Amino acid sequence: MIPSVYAAKTEGPFPDISFHAFNQIIESTFGSNISLATVLTLLFTVTENVDLLNLHFRQQHPEYRNEKKTQTTGWMTALAKALIQKLGDTKSSLYFDGEENNLTPKDDAKLVARKLNDLAVNLNLTPYDDQGAYIGKLLPISLKAIQPIHMICPGSLVCGTATCKPRSLVQATRQRDIPLVTLIKGHKIYKKVSVLTGKCPDCDTSYSADHERFFHEFDGAQQPKRVYLNAAKYLKLGSNLWADRLFSSSVINAMYSFHASASAYSQFWNITYGTKSTSVSRAHIWQAFVQDSLRTIAAESKIDIELNDPLNITEVTTQAFELLGEQGIIRAADHHACSECTQPYKKRSNAILNNPAAVVGVDENQDVPPLATNNRVLPQRHPVSPISVDSSEDAMDVDEKTVTMVVLDGVVMGPTVSSLNFI
């Protein structure tokens, strides 16, 4: 006999009650003058703190000899104090008329704690049934049932051309042709998100979430042009993948802070946040880096990037550099220099792997020039950079070449280098 194997639940369902019943619970506990914002705060407060509810209700149901039954526990009182502090001046909506008069802060917290207890019991957010029997530990509440619908659509309210600026936009995609994509928002993944495109009926300019497209007459022909929106909320990274600016800015910050390559960051993201059905590739990360960085630099330069359409990512990078750069220097990087950008040239790295003798500086085959002074060669015991010393003890001439460090693949943190190309 082989016992059956099943996966244990990791989440509990969201409270399944009718709106009418929920309305009665709120009115009977807090009164009818409570605001919608306060109601939602109360609801998500109790569903978010199931561990505290487990501790609270366990103390209300003693099982051992020396345990005492406590109706208003310190756990629930602490939650009530945090709620009162958050609501601030709007906390009066928690009480019936005159209920909070002449209450000390301690009694005020206990009163709100009792109300939170009643709310949790009425929503069945308790590990005990009506007879006090233990049912099972409350699990984290799943929010899938109340997740909002995400739509990717243009941020423009009206057509921006000079001739029809007040003109409203119409939805240009037929319902059956609306693409359903994967959206990465922050580090959360949303499936089957609709992408809508707007259009001006007068000038035929199309509006997307990350760009605008129009036709420009050039040499008697209509040349399509694309304007990259600096204030775009979402960016298209692939045929079926979009991401918000928090994701793309994280890519840029990782590359600049840790010198992470696109391959290294894609591997990190897939291991940390990816799922079996959703992963990002090196190309997606490079798209995010280019799309966000060109918009950031363009916004700093107060320029709207306008390029021919369509262009691949290499052409976009080249033409954007020509537009934003001045003699090879991007405006945002002008006058920048630091020790991380340039390093002294060394023919061989100080870190020589799998060679203990070279590590301590006694390998006769290591390619490091000896230290010379007064035409006399000193014993070479430690790897050093090429240095020439004249007869004067006070003067020293350092003969070095500087090189540019380019990360090909890997992560560079401090002195650690995984893969470099020196040019």
C-alpha positions as CSV (number, residue, x, y, z in Angstrom):
1,M,0.0,0.0,0.0
2,I,1.5,3.3,-1.2
3,P,0.1,6.4,0.6
4,S,-1.3,9.0,-1.7
5,V,0.8,12.2,-2.1
6,Y,-0.7,15.6,-2.6
7,A,0.5,19.2,-2.4
8,A,-0.3,21.0,0.7
9,K,-2.2,24.3,0.3
10,T,-0.1,27.4,0.7
11,E,-2.9,30.0,0.5
12,G,-6.4,30.3,1.8
13,P,-9.3,31.6,-0.2
14,F,-10.5,35.2,0.0
15,P,-13.6,35.6,2.2
16,D,-16.5,34.3,0.2
17,I,-19.5,36.3,1.4
18,S,-22.1,38.3,-0.4
19,F,-21.9,42.1,-0.5
20,H,-25.2,42.4,1.4
21,A,-23.8,40.2,4.2
22,F,-20.6,42.2,4.3
23,N,-22.5,45.5,4.4
24,Q,-24.5,44.2,7.4
25,I,-21.2,43.2,9.2
26,I,-19.7,46.7,8.7
27,E,-22.9,48.6,9.7
28,S,-23.4,46.5,12.8
29,T,-19.7,46.8,13.9
30,F,-18.6,50.3,12.8
31,G,-21.8,52.1,11.8
32,S,-23.2,53.3,8.5
33,N,-21.2,56.5,8.2
34,I,-17.9,54.8,7.7
35,S,-16.1,55.7,4.4
36,L,-15.3,53.3,1.6
37,A,-11.5,53.9,2.1
38,T,-11.7,53.0,5.8
39,V,-13.8,49.8,5.0
40,L,-11.2,48.7,2.5
41,T,-8.4,49.5,5.0
42,L,-10.1,47.3,7.6
43,L,-10.7,44.5,5.1
44,F,-7.1,44.3,3.8
45,T,-5.7,44.8,7.4
46,V,-7.3,41.6,8.6
47,T,-6.6,39.6,5.5
48,E,-3.0,40.6,5.5
49,N,-2.3,39.7,9.1
50,V,-3.4,36.0,9.4
51,D,-0.4,35.1,11.6
52,L,-1.5,37.7,14.1
53,L,-5.0,36.3,13.9
54,N,-3.7,32.8,14.6
55,L,-1.9,34.0,17.7
56,H,-4.9,36.1,18.9
57,F,-7.5,33.4,18.6
58,R,-5.2,30.7,20.0
59,Q,-5.0,32.8,23.2
60,Q,-8.8,33.0,23.3
61,H,-8.9,29.1,23.4
62,P,-6.7,27.8,26.2
63,E,-5.7,24.2,26.1
64,Y,-3.2,23.8,28.8
65,R,-3.7,24.0,32.6
66,N,-1.8,27.3,33.2
67,E,-3.2,29.1,30.2
68,K,-5.7,31.9,30.7
69,K,-8.5,32.8,28.3
70,T,-8.0,36.4,27.1
71,Q,-10.7,38.0,25.0
72,T,-8.9,41.2,24.1
73,T,-5.3,40.0,23.6
74,G,-2.1,42.1,23.3
75,W,-1.8,40.9,19.6
76,M,-5.1,42.5,18.6
77,T,-4.5,45.6,20.7
78,A,-1.2,46.2,18.9
79,L,-3.0,45.9,15.6
80,A,-5.7,48.3,16.7
81,K,-3.1,50.9,17.8
82,A,-1.4,50.6,14.4
83,L,-4.8,51.1,12.7
84,I,-5.7,54.1,14.7
85,Q,-2.3,55.7,14.0
86,K,-2.7,55.1,10.2
87,L,-6.3,56.5,10.1
88,G,-5.3,59.6,12.0
89,D,-8.1,62.2,11.9
90,T,-10.4,59.8,10.1
91,K,-10.5,57.3,12.9
92,S,-13.8,58.7,14.1
93,S,-15.5,56.7,11.4
94,L,-14.7,53.5,13.3
95,Y,-17.2,54.4,16.1
96,F,-20.9,54.8,16.5
97,D,-22.0,58.3,17.5
98,G,-20.7,59.2,20.9
99,E,-19.0,55.8,21.4
100,E,-15.5,57.2,21.6
101,N,-16.3,60.0,24.0
102,N,-14.1,60.2,27.2
103,L,-12.0,57.2,26.2
104,T,-8.4,57.0,27.3
105,P,-5.9,55.9,24.6
106,K,-5.7,52.5,26.2
107,D,-9.5,52.0,26.3
108,D,-9.7,53.4,22.7
109,A,-7.3,50.7,21.5
110,K,-9.2,47.9,23.3
111,L,-12.5,49.1,21.8
112,V,-11.0,49.0,18.3
113,A,-9.4,45.6,19.0
114,R,-12.8,44.2,19.9
115,K,-14.3,45.5,16.7
116,L,-11.5,43.9,14.7
117,N,-12.1,40.7,16.5
118,D,-15.8,40.7,15.6
119,L,-14.9,41.6,12.0
120,A,-12.5,38.7,11.7
121,V,-15.0,36.2,13.2
122,N,-17.8,37.4,10.9
123,L,-15.5,36.9,7.9
124,N,-14.6,33.4,9.1
125,L,-10.9,34.4,9.5
126,T,-10.5,32.3,12.6
127,P,-8.9,28.9,13.1
128,Y,-11.8,27.9,15.3
129,D,-15.4,27.1,14.5
130,D,-18.6,28.3,16.3
131,Q,-18.2,25.6,19.0
132,G,-14.6,26.5,19.7
133,A,-13.1,23.4,17.9
134,Y,-9.8,23.9,16.2
135,I,-10.2,23.7,12.4
136,G,-6.7,24.5,11.2
137,K,-4.2,27.2,11.0
138,L,-5.1,30.2,8.9
139,L,-3.0,30.4,5.7
140,P,-2.0,33.6,3.8
141,I,-5.1,34.9,2.0
142,S,-5.0,34.7,-1.8
143,L,-5.7,37.9,-3.6
144,K,-6.1,36.4,-7.0
145,A,-9.9,36.7,-6.8
146,I,-9.7,40.5,-6.4
147,Q,-6.8,41.3,-8.7
148,P,-7.5,44.3,-11.0
149,I,-7.6,44.0,-14.8
150,H,-4.5,45.5,-16.4
151,M,-4.8,47.3,-19.7
152,I,-1.9,48.7,-21.7
153,C,-3.1,51.8,-23.6
154,P,-1.9,55.2,-24.7
155,G,-1.2,57.8,-22.1
156,S,-2.2,60.7,-24.5
157,L,-5.6,62.1,-23.9
158,V,-6.0,63.9,-27.3
159,C,-4.1,64.0,-30.6
160,G,-1.0,66.0,-30.2
161,T,-0.6,67.3,-33.8
162,A,-1.0,71.1,-34.3
163,T,-4.0,70.8,-36.7
164,C,-6.1,68.5,-34.5
165,K,-4.8,68.9,-31.0
166,P,-8.2,68.9,-29.2
167,R,-9.3,65.8,-31.1
168,S,-10.1,62.8,-29.0
169,L,-8.6,59.4,-29.8
170,V,-10.5,56.3,-30.8
171,Q,-9.7,52.7,-30.1
172,A,-8.1,51.5,-33.4
173,T,-7.7,47.7,-32.8
174,R,-10.6,45.4,-33.7
175,Q,-11.8,43.4,-30.7
176,R,-10.8,40.1,-32.1
177,D,-7.3,41.4,-33.0
178,I,-6.5,42.9,-29.6
179,P,-3.1,41.2,-28.6
180,L,-2.9,39.5,-25.2
181,V,0.6,39.8,-23.7
182,T,2.6,39.1,-20.5
183,L,3.2,42.2,-18.4
184,I,5.9,42.5,-15.8
185,K,4.9,45.2,-13.3
186,G,7.6,45.7,-10.7
187,H,8.5,42.0,-10.2
188,K,5.0,40.6,-10.5
189,I,3.9,38.8,-13.7
190,Y,0.4,39.3,-15.2
191,K,-0.9,37.1,-18.0
192,K,-3.3,37.9,-20.8
193,V,-3.0,41.7,-20.6
194,S,-4.7,43.5,-23.5
195,V,-2.7,46.0,-25.5
196,L,-4.8,48.8,-27.0
197,T,-3.8,51.3,-29.7
198,G,-5.4,54.8,-30.2
199,K,-5.8,56.6,-33.4
200,C,-6.7,60.1,-34.5
201,P,-9.5,59.9,-37.2
202,D,-8.3,63.1,-38.8
203,C,-4.5,62.8,-39.3
204,D,-4.2,59.0,-38.9
205,T,-1.5,59.3,-36.2
206,S,-1.5,56.2,-34.1
207,Y,-0.8,56.2,-30.3
208,S,0.6,53.3,-28.3
209,A,1.7,53.1,-24.7
210,D,5.4,53.7,-25.5
211,H,5.4,55.6,-28.8
212,E,3.5,57.6,-31.4
213,R,3.6,56.8,-35.1
214,F,2.9,59.2,-37.9
215,F,3.7,59.6,-41.6
216,H,6.1,62.3,-42.8
217,E,6.3,63.3,-46.5
218,F,9.9,62.9,-47.8
219,D,10.8,63.1,-51.5
220,G,7.2,62.7,-52.5
221,A,6.8,59.5,-50.4
222,Q,5.2,58.9,-47.1
223,Q,7.9,57.9,-44.6
224,P,6.6,56.4,-41.3
225,K,8.1,58.0,-38.2
226,R,8.2,56.9,-34.6
227,V,8.3,59.2,-31.6
228,Y,9.7,57.5,-28.4
229,L,7.6,58.8,-25.5
230,N,9.8,59.9,-22.6
231,A,6.9,59.6,-20.1
232,A,5.9,56.1,-21.2
233,K,4.5,54.0,-18.4
234,Y,5.2,50.7,-20.1
235,L,7.8,49.5,-22.5
236,K,7.5,46.8,-25.2
237,L,10.4,44.3,-24.7
238,G,9.4,41.6,-27.1
239,S,6.5,40.4,-29.3
240,N,4.5,39.2,-26.3
241,L,6.3,40.8,-23.4
242,W,5.9,44.3,-21.8
243,A,7.3,45.8,-18.6
244,D,6.8,48.9,-16.5
245,R,9.5,51.5,-15.9
246,L,10.3,50.1,-12.5
247,F,11.5,46.9,-14.2
248,S,13.6,48.7,-16.8
249,S,15.1,51.1,-14.3
250,S,16.1,48.1,-12.2
251,V,18.0,46.8,-15.2
252,I,19.9,50.0,-15.7
253,N,20.7,50.3,-11.9
254,A,22.0,46.8,-11.8
255,M,24.2,47.3,-14.9
256,Y,25.7,50.5,-13.5
257,S,25.9,49.5,-9.8
258,F,27.2,45.9,-10.2
259,H,28.5,46.1,-13.8
260,A,26.1,43.2,-14.6
261,S,25.8,42.1,-18.2
262,A,22.4,41.5,-19.9
263,S,23.0,37.8,-19.7
264,A,23.8,37.9,-16.0
265,Y,20.8,40.0,-15.1
266,S,18.4,37.8,-17.1
267,Q,19.8,34.8,-15.2
268,F,19.3,36.6,-11.9
269,W,15.8,37.7,-12.7
270,N,14.7,34.2,-13.9
271,I,16.0,32.5,-10.8
272,T,14.5,35.1,-8.4
273,Y,11.2,36.1,-10.0
274,G,10.7,33.9,-13.1
275,T,8.2,31.1,-13.4
276,K,8.1,28.0,-15.6
277,S,5.9,29.8,-18.1
278,T,7.6,33.2,-18.0
279,S,11.3,34.0,-18.2
280,V,13.2,36.9,-19.7
281,S,16.1,36.5,-22.2
282,R,19.3,38.5,-22.7
283,A,17.6,40.2,-25.6
284,H,14.7,41.3,-23.4
285,I,17.1,42.8,-20.8
286,W,19.0,44.6,-23.6
287,Q,15.8,46.0,-24.9
288,A,14.8,47.3,-21.5
289,F,18.3,48.9,-21.0
290,V,18.2,50.7,-24.4
291,Q,14.5,51.7,-24.3
292,D,14.7,53.1,-20.8
293,S,18.1,54.8,-21.1
294,L,17.4,56.6,-24.3
295,R,14.2,58.0,-22.8
296,T,15.9,59.0,-19.6
297,I,18.7,60.8,-21.5
298,A,16.2,62.4,-23.9
299,A,14.1,63.7,-21.0
300,E,17.2,65.2,-19.4
301,S,18.1,66.8,-22.7
302,K,14.5,67.9,-23.3
303,I,14.4,66.1,-26.6
304,D,11.7,63.9,-28.1
305,I,13.5,61.2,-30.0
306,E,12.0,60.8,-33.5
307,L,13.3,58.0,-35.8
308,N,12.3,56.2,-38.9
309,D,9.9,53.3,-38.3
310,P,10.6,50.4,-38.2
311,L,14.1,50.0,-36.9
312,N,15.8,47.1,-35.1
313,I,17.4,47.6,-31.7
314,T,20.9,48.1,-33.2
315,E,19.7,50.8,-35.6
316,V,17.8,52.5,-32.7
317,T,20.9,52.5,-30.6
318,T,23.1,53.9,-33.4
319,Q,20.7,56.7,-34.4
320,A,19.8,57.6,-30.8
321,F,23.5,58.0,-30.0
322,E,23.9,60.2,-33.0
323,L,21.0,62.3,-31.9
324,L,21.8,62.5,-28.2
325,G,25.6,62.5,-28.3
326,E,28.0,65.3,-29.0
327,Q,31.2,64.1,-30.7
328,G,30.8,60.7,-29.1
329,I,29.9,62.0,-25.6
330,I,26.4,61.6,-24.2
331,R,25.3,64.8,-22.5
332,A,24.4,63.0,-19.3
333,A,27.9,61.5,-19.1
334,D,29.9,64.6,-20.0
335,H,32.9,65.4,-17.6
336,H,32.5,62.0,-15.9
337,A,35.6,60.1,-14.8
338,C,36.1,57.6,-12.0
339,S,38.5,54.9,-11.0
340,E,36.1,52.2,-12.1
341,C,36.1,53.4,-15.7
342,T,39.9,53.2,-16.2
343,Q,42.5,51.0,-14.6
344,P,46.3,50.8,-15.0
345,Y,47.4,48.4,-17.7
346,K,48.8,45.0,-16.6
347,K,50.0,42.4,-19.0
348,R,49.0,39.6,-16.6
349,S,46.5,39.6,-13.8
350,N,47.6,39.6,-10.2
351,A,45.2,36.7,-9.6
352,I,46.8,33.6,-11.2
353,L,44.6,30.6,-10.6
354,N,45.8,27.1,-10.0
355,N,49.4,28.3,-9.4
356,P,50.2,28.7,-5.7
357,A,53.8,29.7,-6.4
358,A,52.7,32.7,-8.6
359,V,50.2,33.8,-6.0
360,V,52.9,34.3,-3.4
361,G,55.2,35.9,-6.0
362,V,58.0,33.3,-6.4
363,D,57.0,31.7,-9.8
364,E,59.9,32.2,-12.1
365,N,57.6,32.0,-15.2
366,Q,55.4,34.9,-14.2
367,D,55.4,37.7,-16.7
368,V,56.0,40.7,-14.4
369,P,59.1,42.9,-14.9
370,P,61.5,43.2,-12.0
371,L,62.1,46.3,-10.0
372,A,65.3,48.0,-11.1
373,T,67.3,50.8,-9.3
374,N,70.8,52.1,-9.9
375,N,71.3,49.5,-12.7
376,R,70.8,46.8,-10.1
377,V,68.0,44.2,-10.4
378,L,66.3,43.6,-7.0
379,P,64.9,40.1,-6.1
380,Q,61.4,39.7,-7.4
381,R,59.1,38.4,-4.6
382,H,55.7,40.0,-5.3
383,P,53.9,40.9,-8.5
384,V,54.2,44.7,-9.1
385,S,53.4,47.1,-11.9
386,P,56.2,48.4,-14.1
387,I,57.9,51.2,-12.1
388,S,61.2,53.0,-12.9
389,V,63.1,54.5,-10.0
390,D,65.8,57.1,-10.4
391,S,68.8,57.6,-8.1
392,S,66.9,60.1,-6.0
393,E,65.0,58.5,-3.2
394,D,62.4,61.3,-3.3
395,A,61.5,61.1,-7.0
396,M,59.6,58.3,-8.7
397,D,58.4,58.2,-12.3
398,V,55.4,55.9,-12.8
399,D,55.2,54.6,-16.4
400,E,51.7,53.3,-16.9
401,K,49.2,52.9,-19.7
402,T,45.5,53.3,-19.0
403,V,42.9,51.0,-20.6
404,T,39.1,51.0,-20.8
405,M,37.3,48.2,-19.0
406,V,34.4,46.6,-20.9
407,V,32.3,43.9,-19.3
408,L,31.4,41.2,-21.8
409,D,29.6,38.7,-19.5
410,G,29.5,38.4,-15.8
411,V,29.4,40.6,-12.8
412,V,32.1,43.0,-11.5
413,M,31.9,44.0,-7.9
414,G,34.8,45.8,-6.5
415,P,38.0,44.1,-7.5
416,T,36.3,40.9,-8.5
417,V,36.2,40.4,-12.3
418,S,34.6,37.4,-14.0
419,S,35.2,38.2,-17.7
420,L,36.8,41.3,-19.2
421,N,38.1,42.6,-22.5
422,F,40.8,45.2,-22.3
423,I,41.2,47.5,-25.3
